[in-house]
Amino acid sequence: MPPKGVARAGLGRPAQSNSYVRSTINEITNPENRSVVIAVSFFAAGVAFLHSSWSEALLPPI
């Protein structure tokens, strides 16, 4: 137990670093990563479109 006349530094909770979710959101919204985020988004949208029934619109008429 510390002496009563000495104040302890760091009473309470220690400062926590950002959570995993918060650090991920910070990296996604970082302007340096904008081109990568846009490219991945367009790729995901293209895969979702080609996997859906709407991709039949690309087939030539028979």
BAFI-3210 file (N, C-alpha, C; in Angstrom, 3 decimals, decimal comma, padded with zeros to 6 digits):
// residues 62
n [1|2|3|4|5|6|7|8|9|10|11|12|13|14|15|16|17|18|19|20|21|22|23|24|25|26|27|28|29|30|31|32|33|34|35|36|37|38|39|40|41|42|43|44|45|46|47|48|49|50|51|52|53|54|55|56|57|58|59|60|61|62]
n.u [000,844|000,642|002,308|000,357|000,835|001,785|000,748|-000,721|000,099|-001,995|-004,542|-007,574|-008,945|-006,607|-005,521|-007,114|-006,330|-007,587|-010,455|-010,789|-012,722|-013,052|-010,457|-010,352|-012,396|-011,286|-009,053|-010,303|-011,652|-009,570|-007,952|-005,748|-006,259|-008,338|-008,509|-008,090|-010,232|-012,394|-011,902|-012,163|-014,812|-016,183|-015,465|-016,712|-019,382|-019,655|-019,274|-021,453|-023,529|-023,131|-023,630|-026,258|-029,731|-030,087|-028,001|-028,670|-029,543|-027,398|-027,046|-027,110|-029,926|-031,845]
n.v [-001,165|002,219|005,056|007,451|010,137|010,342|010,794|008,635|008,084|007,699|006,845|005,037|003,820|002,697|004,476|003,481|001,980|002,498|000,580|-002,507|-002,285|000,528|001,307|000,044|001,375|003,922|003,496|002,787|005,118|006,822|009,205|008,386|005,778|005,795|005,138|002,377|001,455|002,254|000,706|-001,929|-001,808|-001,441|-003,847|-005,712|-004,973|-005,611|-008,408|-009,131|-008,301|-009,948|-012,387|-012,303|-012,547|-010,570|-010,536|-011,908|-010,115|-009,438|-011,458|-012,444|-012,054|-014,890]
n.w [000,000|-000,882|000,628|002,490|001,955|-000,605|-003,831|-006,112|-009,459|-012,254|-011,400|-011,416|-014,494|-016,952|-019,895|-022,786|-025,908|-029,270|-030,185|-032,036|-034,041|-034,254|-035,045|-037,514|-038,931|-038,939|-040,598|-042,999|-043,681|-044,071|-046,070|-047,622|-048,296|-050,038|-052,847|-052,873|-051,324|-052,929|-055,236|-054,228|-053,440|-055,917|-057,152|-055,425|-055,810|-058,526|-058,496|-056,913|-058,613|-060,891|-059,742|-059,158|-060,262|-062,076|-063,807|-066,046|-067,889|-069,380|-071,197|-074,622|-076,870|-077,869]
ca.u [000,000|001,513|002,140|-000,782|001,249|002,219|-000,363|-000,380|-000,224|-002,743|-005,690|-008,667|-008,621|-005,563|-006,018|-007,201|-006,165|-008,831|-010,900|-010,531|-013,697|-012,752|-009,233|-010,689|-013,146|-010,335|-008,230|-011,133|-011,981|-008,331|-007,864|-004,698|-006,780|-009,575|-008,522|-008,229|-011,598|-013,279|-011,684|-012,757|-016,268|-016,648|-015,302|-017,764|-020,654|-019,661|-019,480|-022,843|-024,394|-022,996|-024,168|-027,706|-030,515|-030,004|-026,925|-029,265|-029,736|-026,202|-027,050|-027,673|-031,212|-031,714]
ca.v [000,000|003,398|005,984|008,341|011,451|010,279|010,546|007,670|008,479|006,680|006,313|004,694|002,972|003,202|004,911|002,356|002,301|002,338|-000,785|-003,055|-001,715|001,946|001,440|-000,358|002,480|005,013|003,156|002,809|006,503|007,564|009,616|007,651|004,476|006,000|004,418|000,945|001,228|002,374|-000,453|-003,104|-001,628|-001,730|-005,284|-006,406|-004,693|-006,395|-009,818|-009,273|-008,185|-011,141|-013,532|-012,135|-012,883|-009,433|-010,758|-012,449|-008,999|-009,380|-012,524|-012,018|-012,705|-016,139]
ca.w [000,000|-000,944|001,752|002,301|001,496|-002,004|-004,750|-007,159|-010,838|-012,986|-010,686|-012,316|-015,638|-017,852|-021,200|-023,712|-027,316|-030,022|-030,359|-033,361|-034,980|-034,432|-035,837|-038,885|-039,539|-039,178|-041,760|-044,211|-044,012|-044,276|-047,487|-048,334|-048,712|-050,801|-054,121|-052,596|-050,857|-054,094|-056,102|-053,588|-053,475|-057,279|-057,374|-054,680|-056,483|-059,761|-058,163|-056,469|-059,796|-061,727|-059,012|-059,029|-061,447|-063,007|-064,782|-067,267|-068,826|-070,203|-072,182|-075,907|-077,160|-078,668]
c.u [000,893|001,297|001,034|-000,391|001,641|001,006|000,105|-000,775|-001,009|-003,862|-006,803|-008,192|-007,460|-006,173|-005,984|-006,961|-007,497|-009,178|-010,614|-011,462|-013,364|-011,483|-009,479|-011,437|-012,217|-009,478|-009,042|-011,420|-010,748|-008,212|-006,776|-005,224|-008,004|-009,598|-008,695|-009,655|-012,577|-013,131|-012,318|-014,282|-016,830|-016,528|-016,413|-019,124|-020,756|-019,905|-020,921|-023,806|-024,333|-023,560|-025,692|-028,415|-030,494|-028,908|-027,454|-029,508|-028,526|-026,175|-027,660|-029,022|-031,033|-032,727]
c.v [001,233|004,282|006,982|009,705|011,483|009,951|009,593|008,226|007,340|006,072|006,031|003,803|003,547|003,589|003,726|002,833|002,060|000,867|-001,229|-002,429|-000,258|002,121|001,029|000,758|003,651|004,736|003,205|004,239|007,378|007,939|008,880|006,336|004,592|005,176|002,916|000,624|001,306|001,159|-001,709|-003,009|-001,942|-003,215|-006,062|-006,189|-005,497|-007,866|-010,047|-009,198|-009,452|-012,380|-013,461|-012,539|-011,747|-009,632|-011,374|-011,358|-008,869|-010,430|-012,020|-012,711|-013,897|-016,139]
c.w [000,000|000,283|001,451|001,762|000,030|-002,874|-005,838|-008,520|-011,480|-012,184|-011,685|-013,443|-016,434|-019,193|-022,158|-025,136|-028,022|-030,152|-031,799|-034,395|-035,272|-035,278|-037,296|-039,605|-039,840|-040,407|-043,052|-044,643|-044,206|-045,762|-048,278|-048,899|-049,604|-052,085|-053,911|-052,172|-052,025|-055,003|-055,515|-053,617|-054,859|-057,597|-056,675|-055,327|-057,783|-059,513|-057,718|-057,654|-060,637|-061,043|-058,908|-060,323|-062,470|-064,051|-066,074|-068,303|-069,759|-071,305|-073,503|-076,145|-078,065|-079,786]
res [m|p|p|k|g|v|a|r|a|g|l|g|r|p|a|q|s|n|s|y|v|r|s|t|i|n|e|i|t|n|p|e|n|r|s|v|v|i|a|v|s|f|f|a|a|g|v|a|f|l|h|s|s|w|s|e|a|l|l|p|p|i]
***
